[in-house]
Protein backbone atom coordinates (compact mmCIF):
# COMPACT_ATOMS: atom_id res chain seq x y z
CA UNK A 1 0.00 0.00 0.00
CA UNK A 2 2.77 2.44 0.82
CA UNK A 3 4.41 1.93 -2.57
CA UNK A 4 1.10 2.57 -4.35
CA UNK A 5 0.58 5.78 -2.38
CA UNK A 6 4.09 6.98 -3.27
CA UNK A 7 3.58 6.25 -6.95
CA UNK A 8 0.22 7.97 -7.15
CA UNK A 9 1.34 11.04 -5.19
CA UNK A 10 4.53 11.23 -7.25
CA UNK A 11 2.51 11.15 -10.49
CA UNK A 12 0.03 13.78 -9.27
CA UNK A 13 2.82 16.29 -8.66
CA UNK A 14 3.86 16.19 -12.30
CA UNK A 15 2.27 18.32 -15.01
CA UNK A 16 2.46 16.48 -18.30
CA UNK A 17 1.86 18.08 -21.69
CA UNK A 18 1.85 16.37 -25.05
CA UNK A 19 3.67 18.65 -27.50
CA UNK A 20 3.56 16.41 -30.54
CA UNK A 21 2.26 12.98 -31.54
CA UNK A 22 3.11 11.59 -34.98
CA UNK A 23 2.23 8.36 -36.72
CA UNK A 24 5.31 7.12 -38.53
CA UNK A 25 5.12 4.57 -41.33
CA UNK A 26 7.84 2.10 -42.21
CA UNK A 27 7.21 0.57 -45.63
CA UNK A 28 8.66 -2.92 -46.04
CA UNK A 29 8.29 -5.75 -48.51
CA UNK A 30 5.44 -7.22 -46.46
CA UNK A 31 3.50 -3.97 -46.23
CA UNK A 32 3.32 -0.94 -44.00
CA UNK A 33 4.26 -0.93 -40.33
CA UNK A 34 3.00 1.89 -38.16
CA UNK A 35 4.45 3.21 -34.94
CA UNK A 36 4.06 6.45 -33.02
CA UNK A 37 6.51 9.10 -31.81
CA UNK A 38 5.65 11.32 -28.92
CA UNK A 39 7.23 14.60 -27.72
CA UNK A 40 6.37 15.28 -24.08
CA UNK A 41 7.00 18.16 -21.67
CA UNK A 42 6.98 17.26 -17.96
CA UNK A 43 7.11 19.56 -14.91
CA UNK A 44 7.61 18.49 -11.31
CA UNK A 45 5.82 21.10 -9.20
CA UNK A 46 7.49 20.04 -5.93
CA UNK A 47 11.10 20.43 -7.11
CA UNK A 48 10.31 23.11 -9.76
CA UNK A 49 12.09 21.09 -12.42
CA UNK A 50 11.21 20.73 -16.09
CA UNK A 51 12.19 18.24 -18.78
CA UNK A 52 11.27 17.02 -22.24
CA UNK A 53 11.79 13.87 -24.26
CA UNK A 54 11.00 12.15 -27.53
CA UNK A 55 10.09 8.46 -27.54
CA UNK A 56 8.46 6.01 -29.90
CA UNK A 57 6.35 2.90 -29.50
CA UNK A 58 4.05 0.57 -31.38
CA UNK A 59 0.99 2.11 -29.68
CA UNK A 60 0.17 5.64 -28.57
CA UNK A 61 0.01 4.72 -24.88
CA UNK A 62 3.38 2.97 -25.04
CA UNK A 63 5.00 5.99 -26.70
CA UNK A 64 3.55 8.36 -24.09
CA UNK A 65 4.68 6.20 -21.17
CA UNK A 66 8.20 5.93 -22.59
CA UNK A 67 8.41 9.68 -23.22
CA UNK A 68 7.24 10.54 -19.69
CA UNK A 69 9.72 8.09 -18.18
CA UNK A 70 12.60 9.56 -20.23
CA UNK A 71 11.55 13.13 -19.40
CA UNK A 72 11.53 12.36 -15.66
CA UNK A 73 15.16 11.26 -15.95
CA UNK A 74 16.20 14.46 -17.76
CA UNK A 75 14.58 17.02 -15.43
CA UNK A 76 16.53 20.25 -14.79
CA UNK A 77 15.89 23.16 -12.43
CA UNK A 78 16.60 26.47 -14.18
CA UNK A 79 15.63 29.16 -11.67
CA UNK A 80 15.97 28.98 -7.89
CA UNK A 81 13.12 31.45 -7.39
CA UNK A 82 10.22 32.28 -9.72
CA UNK A 83 11.03 35.03 -12.20
CA UNK A 84 8.60 37.40 -13.84
CA UNK A 85 10.55 37.83 -17.08
CA UNK A 86 13.90 37.01 -18.63
CA UNK A 87 16.73 39.38 -17.61
CA UNK A 88 18.04 40.19 -21.12
CA UNK A 89 17.64 39.45 -24.82
CA UNK A 90 18.69 36.00 -26.00
CA UNK A 91 19.32 34.77 -29.53
CA UNK A 92 19.84 31.02 -29.99
CA UNK A 93 20.39 28.97 -33.12
CA UNK A 94 19.83 25.21 -33.10
CA UNK A 95 20.13 23.57 -36.52
CA UNK A 96 17.84 25.61 -38.80
CA UNK A 97 15.71 26.99 -35.96
CA UNK A 98 16.51 30.43 -34.59
CA UNK A 99 14.83 31.82 -31.48
CA UNK A 100 14.78 35.38 -30.16
CA UNK A 101 13.62 35.81 -26.57
CA UNK A 102 13.10 39.29 -25.14
CA UNK A 103 11.92 40.58 -21.76
CA UNK A 104 8.51 42.20 -21.69
CA UNK A 105 6.94 44.82 -19.40
CA UNK A 106 4.73 43.70 -16.52
CA UNK A 107 1.24 42.67 -17.61
CA UNK A 108 2.24 41.93 -21.20
CA UNK A 109 1.89 38.16 -20.86
CA UNK A 110 3.52 35.34 -22.79
CA UNK A 111 3.77 36.05 -26.51
CA UNK A 112 5.45 33.02 -28.00
CA UNK A 113 4.80 30.03 -30.23
CA UNK A 114 3.03 26.94 -28.95
CA UNK A 115 6.02 24.94 -27.70
CA UNK A 116 7.87 27.94 -26.26
CA UNK A 117 4.71 29.28 -24.64
CA UNK A 118 4.18 26.01 -22.77
CA UNK A 119 7.80 25.96 -21.59
CA UNK A 120 7.54 29.51 -20.25
CA UNK A 121 4.22 28.71 -18.59
CA UNK A 122 5.73 25.67 -16.86
CA UNK A 123 8.69 27.73 -15.63
CA UNK A 124 6.41 30.41 -14.20
CA UNK A 125 7.67 33.19 -16.46
CA UNK A 126 4.75 35.59 -16.80
CA UNK A 127 5.96 38.29 -19.21
CA UNK A 128 8.10 37.39 -22.20
CA UNK A 129 8.16 37.81 -25.96
CA UNK A 130 9.65 35.17 -28.23
CA UNK A 131 9.97 34.82 -31.98
CA UNK A 132 10.74 31.60 -33.86
CA UNK A 133 12.61 32.17 -37.13
CA UNK A 134 13.30 29.44 -39.65
CA UNK A 135 12.06 25.94 -39.01
CA UNK A 136 8.94 25.42 -36.92
CA UNK A 137 9.77 21.79 -36.14
CA UNK A 138 8.47 21.30 -32.59
CA UNK A 139 11.39 19.13 -31.49
CA UNK A 140 13.99 21.64 -32.70
CA UNK A 141 12.04 24.57 -31.22
CA UNK A 142 11.87 22.77 -27.85
CA UNK A 143 15.59 21.96 -27.92
CA UNK A 144 16.42 25.55 -28.87
CA UNK A 145 14.20 26.81 -26.04
CA UNK A 146 15.98 24.65 -23.49
CA UNK A 147 19.34 25.74 -24.93
CA UNK A 148 18.31 29.39 -24.44
CA UNK A 149 17.27 28.65 -20.86
CA UNK A 150 20.62 27.03 -20.18
CA UNK A 151 22.31 30.23 -21.39
CA UNK A 152 20.17 32.22 -18.95
CA UNK A 153 20.77 30.19 -15.84
CA UNK A 154 24.34 29.00 -16.45
CA UNK A 155 23.20 25.38 -16.40
CA UNK A 156 24.78 22.90 -18.76
CA UNK A 157 21.95 21.22 -20.64
CA UNK A 158 22.85 18.19 -22.69
CA UNK A 159 20.65 17.85 -25.77
N, C-alpha and C positions, 0 to 999 in steps of 0.2 A: 504493500500500500504506500509506503513512504516513497519508493522509487516512482510510482505512478504520479504521486502528488508533485514530486520534483520535476518530472517531465512536463506535466501539464502547466505548472506555474512558469517553467522556463520558456515554454512555447508561447504563453500568453504575453510575456514581456517583450516579444519580438513583433515589430511591424514588418510585414512582408508585402512587397509590391511586385507584381509581374510587369516588367518593362517590355518584354517582347516574347512572343511564342510563334515559332515557325514550323511548318511541316516541310521536311526535307525528303526528297525522293532520290533513291539510288536505283538506277536502271541497270538491270543485269540481264543475262541471257534468259533466265527463267521468268522475268517480268519485273515489275516495280516493287521496291521495298520502301516503306514509309517509316520514318522516325521523326521525332520532334526535338527541337532545340529550344531552350528556355533561358531567358536572361532575367535574373531576379535581383532585387535590391532589398536588403534586410537591415533593420535597425534594432538594436538592443536598447530599450529605453532605460534600463537600470544602469548600465555602464556607459551610456551615451556613445556607443560605437556604431559604425556603419560599414557595410560591406556589400559587394556585388559578386556575381558569378554567372558563368555560362555553362550549362550542362545539357546533355542530350540523353534520350531514352526512347524505347520502343513505344511507350504510351505517354500521354500528357502528364499523368500523375507521377510516373516514374521520373520524368524529366524535371518536374517541379521539385520533388523531394531531393533529387541529387543536387539541384542548383541551390536550394536552401541549405543543405548540409555543407556544400563547398563555401557558400557565403559566410556561414557561421565560423568557419575556420579562418577566413581572411578578414575578420572585422578589425577596424582601426579607429582609434579615437583621435579626432582632429583638433578639437578645441576643448580646453579644460573648463571653460565657463561659456555659457551661451553668448553668442555675439549677434548684434542687430544687423550688421552689414560687414562686407569685406573691407579690410583696411586700405587697400590700394588697388589700382588697375592691374589686371593680370592678362597676359596673352600667352596661350599655350597652343602648340601644334603637335598633333599626334597623327601620324600617317597623313591622310589628305584632309583631316578634320582640324579646323582652327577654331578656337574659342576665345572670345573676349569677355572678361568679367569685370564689371565696374561697380563701385559702391553707389548707393542711391540714397537720397534724403529720406528721413523718417516719414512713414506713411505711404511710401511709393509702392511697396509690395514687391513680389517676386515677378520679374518680367524676364522669362527665360523659356527655352523650348521644353518639351515634355520631359525628357530624361533629366535635364539639368534642373528643372523646376522641382521635380520630386526629390532630387539629392539635396537641394537647398532647404526644402521643407523638412526633410528628415533631420538635417543638421540644426534646424532652428534658426536659420538665417531669415530674417523677415523682410529686409529691403535690399534688393540686389537687381542689377540689370545684366543680362548675358546675351551674347549674340553668337550663333553658330554659323561659321563660314565654311563653305566647301561641302564635304560629304555629310549627310544627315543619318548615316548608319548609326543605329542606337548603341551598338556595342562600342564603336569608336568614340562616340560622343560621351558615353559613360566613362570610358577609360581616360579620355582627355579631361573630363571634369574631376576625376579623382587625382589626376596628375596636377591639375591646377590647385586643388586643395592641399596636396603635399608640398607645393611651393609656398603656400600661405603659412602652413603650420610647422614647417621644417621637419616634417615626417618623411621618412623614406618609404615610398609606396612601390612595391614590386608589382608590375603589371604582367 
